[in-house]
Amino acid sequence: MIKFLLHFLLFSCTAGVAKNPSPIDDVDVRDYPELIKRCNENSCCVSSAKHIQQNKGFVLKEDATCPENYQRDMLKCISSYKWCEPVKK
């Protein structure tokens, strides 16, 4: 009975959780439709990809820094992409 309850609770807690985004290591950092597709319908990830596109930015890969005249940004949710966008003047 306890084993059943543990499985039930685990399933209940994870059933409504959005899927994690897929890795982007093989994606062009400006391929916005592909970035959105890789979000697997995760709303935070999709919102960040749309923001990147609207601001003419590009995804920042792990351990990378933004070039001169670009600033780093991200949404304040766990599955947001991190990106570089032109510095607003």
MMTF fields as JSON, N, C-alpha, C and O atoms, coordinates in Angstrom:
{
  "mmtfVersion": "1.0.0",
  "mmtfProducer": "UNKNOWN",
  "numBonds": 355,
  "numAtoms": 356,
  "numGroups": 89,
  "numChains": 1,
  "numModels": 1,
  "chainsPerModel": [1],
  "groupsPerChain": [89],
  "chainIdList": ["A"],
  "bondAtomList": [4, 2, 8, 6, 12, 10, 16, 14, 20, 18, 24, 22, 28, 26, 32, 30, 36, 34, 40, 38, 44, 42, 48, 46, 52, 50, 56, 54, 60, 58, 64, 62, 68, 66, 72, 70, 76, 74, 80, 78, 84, 82, 88, 86, 92, 90, 96, 94, 100, 98, 104, 102, 108, 106, 112, 110, 116, 114, 120, 118, 124, 122, 128, 126, 132, 130, 136, 134, 140, 138, 144, 142, 148, 146, 152, 150, 156, 154, 160, 158, 164, 162, 168, 166, 172, 170, 176, 174, 180, 178, 184, 182, 188, 186, 192, 190, 196, 194, 200, 198, 204, 202, 208, 206, 212, 210, 216, 214, 220, 218, 224, 222, 228, 226, 232, 230, 236, 234, 240, 238, 244, 242, 248, 246, 252, 250, 256, 254, 260, 258, 264, 262, 268, 266, 272, 270, 276, 274, 280, 278, 284, 282, 288, 286, 292, 290, 296, 294, 300, 298, 304, 302, 308, 306, 312, 310, 316, 314, 320, 318, 324, 322, 328, 326, 332, 330, 336, 334, 340, 338, 344, 342, 348, 346, 352, 350],
  "bondOrderList": [1, 1, 1, 1, 1, 1, 1, 1, 1, 1, 1, 1, 1, 1, 1, 1, 1, 1, 1, 1, 1, 1, 1, 1, 1, 1, 1, 1, 1, 1, 1, 1, 1, 1, 1, 1, 1, 1, 1, 1, 1, 1, 1, 1, 1, 1, 1, 1, 1, 1, 1, 1, 1, 1, 1, 1, 1, 1, 1, 1, 1, 1, 1, 1, 1, 1, 1, 1, 1, 1, 1, 1, 1, 1, 1, 1, 1, 1, 1, 1, 1, 1, 1, 1, 1, 1, 1, 1],
  "groupList": [{"groupName": "MET", "atomNameList": ["N", "CA", "C", "O"], "elementList": ["N", "C", "C", "O"], "formalChargeList": [0, 0, 0, 0], "bondAtomList": [1, 0, 2, 1, 3, 2], "bondOrderList": [1, 1, 2], "singleLetterCode": "M", "chemCompType": "L-PEPTIDE LINKING"}, {"groupName": "ILE", "atomNameList": ["N", "CA", "C", "O"], "elementList": ["N", "C", "C", "O"], "formalChargeList": [0, 0, 0, 0], "bondAtomList": [1, 0, 2, 1, 3, 2], "bondOrderList": [1, 1, 2], "singleLetterCode": "I", "chemCompType": "L-PEPTIDE LINKING"}, {"groupName": "LYS", "atomNameList": ["N", "CA", "C", "O"], "elementList": ["N", "C", "C", "O"], "formalChargeList": [0, 0, 0, 0], "bondAtomList": [1, 0, 2, 1, 3, 2], "bondOrderList": [1, 1, 2], "singleLetterCode": "K", "chemCompType": "L-PEPTIDE LINKING"}, {"groupName": "PHE", "atomNameList": ["N", "CA", "C", "O"], "elementList": ["N", "C", "C", "O"], "formalChargeList": [0, 0, 0, 0], "bondAtomList": [1, 0, 2, 1, 3, 2], "bondOrderList": [1, 1, 2], "singleLetterCode": "F", "chemCompType": "L-PEPTIDE LINKING"}, {"groupName": "LEU", "atomNameList": ["N", "CA", "C", "O"], "elementList": ["N", "C", "C", "O"], "formalChargeList": [0, 0, 0, 0], "bondAtomList": [1, 0, 2, 1, 3, 2], "bondOrderList": [1, 1, 2], "singleLetterCode": "L", "chemCompType": "L-PEPTIDE LINKING"}, {"groupName": "HIS", "atomNameList": ["N", "CA", "C", "O"], "elementList": ["N", "C", "C", "O"], "formalChargeList": [0, 0, 0, 0], "bondAtomList": [1, 0, 2, 1, 3, 2], "bondOrderList": [1, 1, 2], "singleLetterCode": "H", "chemCompType": "L-PEPTIDE LINKING"}, {"groupName": "SER", "atomNameList": ["N", "CA", "C", "O"], "elementList": ["N", "C", "C", "O"], "formalChargeList": [0, 0, 0, 0], "bondAtomList": [1, 0, 2, 1, 3, 2], "bondOrderList": [1, 1, 2], "singleLetterCode": "S", "chemCompType": "L-PEPTIDE LINKING"}, {"groupName": "CYS", "atomNameList": ["N", "CA", "C", "O"], "elementList": ["N", "C", "C", "O"], "formalChargeList": [0, 0, 0, 0], "bondAtomList": [1, 0, 2, 1, 3, 2], "bondOrderList": [1, 1, 2], "singleLetterCode": "C", "chemCompType": "L-PEPTIDE LINKING"}, {"groupName": "THR", "atomNameList": ["N", "CA", "C", "O"], "elementList": ["N", "C", "C", "O"], "formalChargeList": [0, 0, 0, 0], "bondAtomList": [1, 0, 2, 1, 3, 2], "bondOrderList": [1, 1, 2], "singleLetterCode": "T", "chemCompType": "L-PEPTIDE LINKING"}, {"groupName": "ALA", "atomNameList": ["N", "CA", "C", "O"], "elementList": ["N", "C", "C", "O"], "formalChargeList": [0, 0, 0, 0], "bondAtomList": [1, 0, 2, 1, 3, 2], "bondOrderList": [1, 1, 2], "singleLetterCode": "A", "chemCompType": "L-PEPTIDE LINKING"}, {"groupName": "GLY", "atomNameList": ["N", "CA", "C", "O"], "elementList": ["N", "C", "C", "O"], "formalChargeList": [0, 0, 0, 0], "bondAtomList": [1, 0, 2, 1, 3, 2], "bondOrderList": [1, 1, 2], "singleLetterCode": "G", "chemCompType": "PEPTIDE LINKING"}, {"groupName": "VAL", "atomNameList": ["N", "CA", "C", "O"], "elementList": ["N", "C", "C", "O"], "formalChargeList": [0, 0, 0, 0], "bondAtomList": [1, 0, 2, 1, 3, 2], "bondOrderList": [1, 1, 2], "singleLetterCode": "V", "chemCompType": "L-PEPTIDE LINKING"}, {"groupName": "ASN", "atomNameList": ["N", "CA", "C", "O"], "elementList": ["N", "C", "C", "O"], "formalChargeList": [0, 0, 0, 0], "bondAtomList": [1, 0, 2, 1, 3, 2], "bondOrderList": [1, 1, 2], "singleLetterCode": "N", "chemCompType": "L-PEPTIDE LINKING"}, {"groupName": "PRO", "atomNameList": ["N", "CA", "C", "O"], "elementList": ["N", "C", "C", "O"], "formalChargeList": [0, 0, 0, 0], "bondAtomList": [1, 0, 2, 1, 3, 2], "bondOrderList": [1, 1, 2], "singleLetterCode": "P", "chemCompType": "L-PEPTIDE LINKING"}, {"groupName": "ASP", "atomNameList": ["N", "CA", "C", "O"], "elementList": ["N", "C", "C", "O"], "formalChargeList": [0, 0, 0, 0], "bondAtomList": [1, 0, 2, 1, 3, 2], "bondOrderList": [1, 1, 2], "singleLetterCode": "D", "chemCompType": "L-PEPTIDE LINKING"}, {"groupName": "ARG", "atomNameList": ["N", "CA", "C", "O"], "elementList": ["N", "C", "C", "O"], "formalChargeList": [0, 0, 0, 0], "bondAtomList": [1, 0, 2, 1, 3, 2], "bondOrderList": [1, 1, 2], "singleLetterCode": "R", "chemCompType": "L-PEPTIDE LINKING"}, {"groupName": "TYR", "atomNameList": ["N", "CA", "C", "O"], "elementList": ["N", "C", "C", "O"], "formalChargeList": [0, 0, 0, 0], "bondAtomList": [1, 0, 2, 1, 3, 2], "bondOrderList": [1, 1, 2], "singleLetterCode": "Y", "chemCompType": "L-PEPTIDE LINKING"}, {"groupName": "GLU", "atomNameList": ["N", "CA", "C", "O"], "elementList": ["N", "C", "C", "O"], "formalChargeList": [0, 0, 0, 0], "bondAtomList": [1, 0, 2, 1, 3, 2], "bondOrderList": [1, 1, 2], "singleLetterCode": "E", "chemCompType": "L-PEPTIDE LINKING"}, {"groupName": "GLN", "atomNameList": ["N", "CA", "C", "O"], "elementList": ["N", "C", "C", "O"], "formalChargeList": [0, 0, 0, 0], "bondAtomList": [1, 0, 2, 1, 3, 2], "bondOrderList": [1, 1, 2], "singleLetterCode": "Q", "chemCompType": "L-PEPTIDE LINKING"}, {"groupName": "TRP", "atomNameList": ["N", "CA", "C", "O"], "elementList": ["N", "C", "C", "O"], "formalChargeList": [0, 0, 0, 0], "bondAtomList": [1, 0, 2, 1, 3, 2], "bondOrderList": [1, 1, 2], "singleLetterCode": "W", "chemCompType": "L-PEPTIDE LINKING"}],
  "groupTypeList": [0, 1, 2, 3, 4, 4, 5, 3, 4, 4, 3, 6, 7, 8, 9, 10, 11, 9, 2, 12, 13, 6, 13, 1, 14, 14, 11, 14, 11, 15, 14, 16, 13, 17, 4, 1, 2, 15, 7, 12, 17, 12, 6, 7, 7, 11, 6, 6, 9, 2, 5, 1, 18, 18, 12, 2, 10, 3, 11, 4, 2, 17, 14, 9, 8, 7, 13, 17, 12, 16, 18, 15, 14, 0, 4, 2, 7, 1, 6, 6, 16, 2, 19, 7, 17, 13, 11, 2, 2],
  "groupIdList": [1, 2, 3, 4, 5, 6, 7, 8, 9, 10, 11, 12, 13, 14, 15, 16, 17, 18, 19, 20, 21, 22, 23, 24, 25, 26, 27, 28, 29, 30, 31, 32, 33, 34, 35, 36, 37, 38, 39, 40, 41, 42, 43, 44, 45, 46, 47, 48, 49, 50, 51, 52, 53, 54, 55, 56, 57, 58, 59, 60, 61, 62, 63, 64, 65, 66, 67, 68, 69, 70, 71, 72, 73, 74, 75, 76, 77, 78, 79, 80, 81, 82, 83, 84, 85, 86, 87, 88, 89],
  "secStructList": [7, 2, 2, 2, 2, 2, 2, 2, 2, 2, 2, 2, 2, 2, 2, 6, 7, 7, 7, 7, 7, 7, 7, 7, 6, 6, 1, 7, 6, 6, 7, 2, 2, 2, 2, 2, 2, 6, 6, 6, 6, 7, 2, 2, 2, 2, 2, 2, 2, 2, 2, 2, 2, 2, 6, 6, 7, 3, 3, 7, 7, 6, 6, 7, 7, 7, 7, 6, 6, 3, 3, 3, 3, 3, 7, 1, 1, 6, 6, 7, 7, 3, 3, 3, 3, 3, 7, 7, 7],
  "xCoordList": [0.824, 0.0, 0.873, 0.594, 1.908, 2.794, 3.501, 3.65, 3.931, 4.593, 3.653, 4.072, 2.398, 1.401, 1.239, 1.204, 1.142, 0.97, 2.172, 2.011, 3.366, 4.564, 4.554, 4.868, 4.192, 4.115, 3.032, 3.219, 1.904, 0.796, 1.21, 0.954, 1.842, 2.28, 3.328, 3.276, 4.266, 5.295, 4.679, 5.034, 3.763, 3.103, 2.267, 2.279, 1.548, 0.699, 1.512, 1.088, 2.675, 3.518, 4.177, 4.476, 4.406, 5.111, 4.181, 4.62, 2.922, 2.009, 1.788, 1.684, 1.714, 1.444, 2.684, 2.574, 3.845, 5.084, 5.391, 5.277, 5.778, 6.112, 7.382, 8.247, 7.469, 8.668, 9.856, 9.702, 11.026, 12.243, 12.618, 12.333, 13.256, 13.738, 14.796, 15.518, 14.877, 15.911, 17.233, 17.239, 18.343, 19.645, 19.727, 19.075, 20.524, 20.643, 22.048, 22.381, 22.87, 24.268, 24.431, 25.415, 23.487, 23.612, 22.73, 22.506, 22.234, 21.322, 22.034, 22.791, 21.785, 22.285, 21.65, 20.438, 22.444, 21.952, 20.946, 20.345, 20.754, 19.761, 18.634, 17.849, 18.542, 17.474, 16.264, 16.007, 15.53, 14.464, 13.369, 12.961, 12.876, 11.858, 12.37, 11.627, 13.619, 14.174, 14.346, 14.114, 14.744, 14.86, 13.508, 13.415, 12.455, 11.104, 10.694, 10.128, 10.974, 10.641, 11.329, 10.724, 12.591, 13.351, 12.826, 13.224, 11.948, 11.384, 10.379, 10.028, 9.918, 8.955, 7.732, 7.252, 7.232, 6.027, 6.182, 5.179, 7.399, 7.651, 7.462, 8.204, 6.482, 6.103, 7.225, 7.374, 8.005, 9.117, 10.135, 10.589, 10.484, 11.464, 10.962, 11.705, 9.704, 9.122, 9.123, 9.475, 8.73, 8.724, 10.116, 10.278, 11.113, 12.476, 12.936, 13.599, 12.593, 12.975, 12.315, 12.948, 11.063, 10.369, 10.988, 11.097, 11.391, 12.042, 13.374, 13.709, 14.116, 15.395, 15.16, 15.871, 14.162, 13.865, 13.44, 13.91, 12.566, 12.079, 13.206, 13.162, 14.212, 15.307, 16.552, 17.624, 16.391, 17.496, 18.744, 19.873, 18.484, 19.577, 19.957, 19.506, 20.79, 21.183, 21.446, 21.836, 21.226, 21.387, 22.851, 23.754, 23.05, 24.384, 24.637, 23.956, 25.603, 25.919, 26.725, 27.268, 26.8, 27.492, 28.884, 29.626, 29.223, 30.551, 30.946, 32.127, 30.007, 30.311, 29.979, 29.198, 30.573, 30.279, 29.757, 29.97, 29.082, 28.542, 29.649, 30.553, 29.573, 30.561, 30.324, 29.321, 31.245, 31.137, 29.844, 29.428, 29.221, 27.96, 26.749, 25.677, 26.909, 25.799, 25.75, 26.77, 24.555, 24.379, 23.69, 22.896, 24.004, 23.421, 22.039, 21.817, 21.114, 19.769, 19.167, 19.661, 18.111, 17.319, 16.04, 15.961, 15.042, 13.815, 14.045, 14.968, 13.215, 13.377, 12.546, 11.704, 12.814, 12.199, 13.247, 14.172, 13.108, 14.181, 14.561, 15.725, 13.634, 13.952, 14.189, 14.143, 14.438, 14.718, 16.065, 17.029, 16.11, 17.4, 18.152, 17.537, 19.46, 20.297, 20.748, 21.114, 20.727, 21.044, 21.787, 21.886, 22.303, 22.93, 22.029, 21.506, 21.852, 21.093, 21.815, 22.562, 21.6, 22.293, 22.003, 20.879, 23.018, 22.849, 21.918, 22.105, 20.918, 19.968, 20.598, 21.074, 20.59, 21.213, 20.199, 20.56],
  "yCoordList": [-1.195, 0.0, 1.265, 2.215, 1.268, 2.429, 2.633, 3.763, 1.544, 1.63, 2.24, 3.066, 1.839, 2.391, 3.891, 4.662, 4.304, 5.717, 6.548, 7.663, 6.004, 6.718, 6.909, 7.991, 5.85, 5.955, 6.943, 7.723, 6.908, 7.812, 9.264, 10.128, 9.525, 10.88, 11.374, 12.52, 10.518, 10.891, 11.225, 12.231, 10.39, 10.642, 11.911, 12.702, 12.126, 13.303, 14.582, 15.59, 14.538, 15.736, 16.064, 17.228, 15.068, 15.319, 15.368, 15.732, 15.015, 14.938, 16.291, 16.357, 17.371, 18.682, 19.487, 20.636, 18.923, 19.647, 19.681, 18.671, 20.847, 20.987, 20.22, 20.006, 19.814, 19.11, 20.059, 21.267, 19.503, 20.299, 20.554, 19.734, 21.685, 21.946, 20.931, 20.391, 20.681, 19.795, 20.551, 21.78, 19.833, 20.496, 21.269, 20.912, 22.318, 23.147, 23.14, 23.981, 22.218, 22.198, 22.163, 22.685, 21.56, 21.422, 22.405, 22.225, 23.433, 24.389, 25.718, 26.179, 26.331, 27.677, 28.597, 28.549, 29.42, 30.255, 31.319, 31.983, 31.489, 32.437, 31.739, 32.406, 30.433, 29.68, 29.665, 28.68, 30.783, 30.971, 29.904, 29.417, 29.519, 28.456, 27.15, 26.465, 26.814, 25.585, 25.73, 24.772, 26.898, 27.119, 26.938, 26.325, 27.48, 27.33, 25.861, 25.37, 25.157, 23.731, 22.948, 22.063, 23.272, 22.56, 22.825, 22.144, 23.794, 24.092, 23.028, 22.981, 22.185, 21.127, 21.683, 21.108, 22.817, 23.462, 24.0, 24.296, 24.13, 24.707, 26.219, 26.868, 26.784, 28.186, 29.173, 30.172, 28.918, 29.807, 29.816, 30.877, 28.66, 28.525, 29.198, 29.933, 28.948, 29.545, 31.069, 31.764, 31.585, 33.042, 33.63, 34.692, 32.945, 33.465, 33.43, 34.361, 32.373, 32.288, 33.406, 33.988, 33.707, 34.792, 36.143, 37.021, 36.303, 37.542, 37.726, 38.827, 36.641, 36.686, 37.155, 38.022, 36.572, 36.923, 38.393, 39.1, 38.849, 40.232, 41.24, 42.337, 40.874, 41.794, 41.542, 42.082, 40.714, 40.409, 39.912, 40.303, 39.038, 38.47, 37.091, 36.634, 36.435, 35.065, 34.335, 34.934, 33.028, 32.201, 32.18, 32.076, 32.282, 32.233, 30.803, 30.299, 30.16, 28.781, 28.761, 29.783, 27.598, 27.44, 28.062, 27.923, 28.735, 29.322, 30.36, 30.687, 30.878, 31.9, 33.283, 33.404, 34.296, 35.661, 36.426, 36.029, 37.51, 38.329, 39.179, 39.639, 39.383, 40.252, 41.719, 42.058, 42.558, 43.984, 44.523, 44.078, 45.464, 46.105, 45.19, 45.497, 44.077, 43.182, 43.008, 43.097, 42.758, 42.516, 41.172, 40.725, 40.548, 39.262, 39.485, 40.463, 38.565, 38.665, 37.276, 36.328, 37.156, 35.932, 36.272, 37.302, 35.416, 35.578, 34.999, 34.214, 35.388, 34.928, 33.672, 33.629, 32.661, 31.353, 30.298, 30.568, 29.132, 28.135, 27.623, 27.286, 27.554, 26.965, 28.023, 27.716, 29.256, 30.32, 30.104, 29.663, 30.429, 30.507, 31.7, 32.632, 31.67, 32.832, 33.341, 32.551, 34.659, 35.183, 36.506, 37.141, 36.896, 38.198, 38.994, 38.463, 40.274, 41.15, 42.488, 42.851, 43.222, 44.511, 45.419, 45.459, 46.145, 47.111, 48.206, 48.75, 48.527, 49.587, 50.94, 51.181, 51.805, 53.13, 54.197, 55.363],
  "zCoordList": [0.0, 0.0, 0.0, -0.731, 0.808, 0.88, -0.456, -0.92, -1.069, -2.366, -3.403, -4.214, -3.38, -4.292, -4.071, -5.03, -2.815, -2.504, -2.958, -3.455, -2.786, -3.232, -4.745, -5.24, -5.484, -6.943, -7.359, -8.293, -6.666, -6.971, -6.739, -7.578, -5.612, -5.3, -6.294, -6.738, -6.636, -7.591, -8.947, -9.562, -9.41, -10.683, -10.609, -11.552, -9.528, -9.378, -9.395, -9.959, -8.781, -8.699, -10.029, -10.297, -10.86, -12.121, -13.328, -14.419, -13.165, -14.305, -14.967, -16.192, -14.194, -14.764, -15.086, -15.516, -14.893, -15.125, -16.618, -17.312, -17.096, -18.516, -18.849, -17.999, -20.103, -20.563, -20.567, -20.746, -20.371, -20.437, -21.884, -22.757, -22.143, -23.502, -23.92, -23.082, -25.21, -25.747, -25.838, -25.904, -25.843, -25.996, -27.309, -28.29, -27.319, -28.524, -29.088, -29.922, -28.656, -29.094, -30.606, -31.13, -31.316, -32.763, -33.538, -34.734, -32.865, -33.494, -33.718, -32.864, -34.878, -35.125, -34.089, -33.88, -33.45, -32.353, -32.797, -31.953, -34.1, -34.61, -35.376, -36.049, -35.287, -35.944, -35.004, -34.31, -35.0, -34.018, -34.073, -33.019, -35.255, -35.283, -34.655, -33.951, -34.907, -34.327, -32.818, -32.08, -32.351, -30.908, -30.227, -29.163, -30.854, -30.286, -30.297, -29.321, -31.391, -31.483, -30.368, -29.763, -30.096, -29.066, -27.658, -26.713, -27.509, -26.188, -25.731, -24.552, -26.64, -26.288, -25.571, -24.594, -26.076, -25.559, -24.133, -23.483, -23.641, -22.327, -22.463, -23.201, -21.766, -21.975, -21.659, -22.362, -20.631, -20.295, -21.422, -21.85, -21.889, -22.967, -24.244, -24.894, -24.602, -25.812, -25.7, -26.653, -24.54, -24.345, -24.512, -25.111, -23.985, -24.108, -25.571, -26.029, -26.304, -27.72, -28.527, -29.409, -28.235, -28.935, -28.586, -29.441, -27.336, -26.922, -27.658, -28.097, -27.78, -28.505, -29.939, -30.446, -30.576, -31.963, -32.082, -32.973, -31.202, -31.256, -31.064, -31.621, -30.28, -29.982, -30.833, -30.561, -31.865, -32.79, -32.055, -32.349, -31.096, -30.312, -30.794, -31.845, -30.014, -30.312, -29.009, -28.007, -29.042, -27.846, -27.435, -28.265, -26.146, -25.574, -25.12, -24.227, -25.726, -25.353, -24.068, -23.649, -23.446, -22.165, -22.181, -23.153, -21.113, -20.903, -21.95, -22.063, -22.705, -23.702, -23.126, -22.182, -23.698, -23.298, -24.507, -25.653, -24.234, -25.315, -25.938, -25.241, -27.24, -27.889, -27.512, -26.884, -27.899, -27.636, -28.248, -29.318, -27.581, -27.975, -27.834, -28.355, -27.14, -26.818, -25.308, -24.624, -24.802, -23.375, -23.16, -23.988, -22.051, -21.714, -21.098, -20.384, -21.386, -20.82, -20.705, -21.315, -19.93, -19.792, -19.052, -18.382, -19.168, -18.389, -16.993, -16.779, -16.076, -14.697, -14.434, -13.536, -15.249, -15.048, -15.396, -16.162, -14.851, -14.869, -16.255, -16.473, -17.19, -18.496, -19.586, -20.777, -19.168, -20.13, -20.8, -20.175, -22.102, -22.757, -22.169, -21.649, -22.251, -21.964, -23.319, -24.189, -23.509, -24.829, -24.759, -23.709, -25.911, -26.099, -27.028, -28.008, -26.713, -27.568, -27.659, -26.75, -28.745, -28.887, -27.7, -27.198, -27.257, -26.177, -26.669, -27.758, -25.862, -26.235, -25.925, -24.816, -26.914, -26.752, -26.447, -26.283]
}
